Amino acid sequence: MSIEVIIFYLLLIDSIGANLMSWGGGRKWYQKNFRIISRYFPATKGWTTYYLVLVIFIGIILYKNNAL
């Protein structure tokens, strides 16, 4: 496994977790426990969905280049 694939899987897990948190109601916990980070990286449905789409796009590129 190459480093690109490892990074992709880490980003995929992170983006799925972010989506579960934003769509599942964990935003208040995130804002309470990560005040400084939540100012710059808000856990809103739009941003986390966009993040997941970008990670999936990276996965498609890796798949087409036979890296996955």
C-alpha positions in Angstrom: 0.0 0.0 0.0 1.3 3.4 -0.9 1.3 6.5 1.2 -1.4 8.1 -1.0 -3.8 5.2 -0.4 -3.2 5.4 3.4 -3.8 9.1 3.4 -6.9 8.6 1.3 -8.4 6.1 3.8 -7.6 8.3 6.7 -9.3 11.2 5.0 -12.3 9.0 4.1 -12.7 7.9 7.7 -12.4 11.5 8.9 -14.9 12.8 6.4 -17.5 10.1 7.2 -17.1 10.8 10.9 -17.5 14.6 10.2 -20.7 13.9 8.3 -22.1 11.6 11.0 -21.4 14.3 13.5 -22.9 17.1 11.5 -26.0 15.2 10.3 -26.4 13.3 13.6 -26.5 16.1 16.0 -23.0 16.2 17.4 -22.4 19.8 16.4 -23.0 21.2 19.9 -20.5 18.8 21.4 -18.0 19.7 18.8 -18.4 23.4 19.4 -18.3 23.0 23.1 -15.1 20.9 23.2 -13.2 22.4 20.3 -14.1 26.1 20.5 -11.1 27.4 18.6 -11.1 24.8 15.8 -14.9 25.1 15.4 -14.5 28.8 14.5 -12.3 28.0 11.5 -13.8 24.6 10.6 -17.5 24.6 11.3 -19.3 21.3 11.5 -22.2 22.3 9.2 -23.9 20.0 6.9 -22.8 21.9 3.8 -19.1 21.9 4.6 -18.9 18.3 5.7 -20.8 17.1 2.7 -18.4 19.1 0.5 -15.5 17.6 2.3 -16.9 14.1 1.7 -17.4 14.8 -2.0 -13.8 16.0 -2.4 -12.5 12.9 -0.7 -14.6 10.6 -2.9 -13.3 12.5 -5.9 -9.7 11.8 -4.8 -10.7 8.2 -4.4 -12.0 8.1 -8.0 -8.7 9.6 -9.2 -6.7 7.0 -7.3 -8.9 4.2 -8.6 -8.5 5.3 -12.2 -4.8 5.4 -11.7 -4.9 1.8 -10.3 -3.6 2.9 -6.9 -6.6 1.4 -5.0 
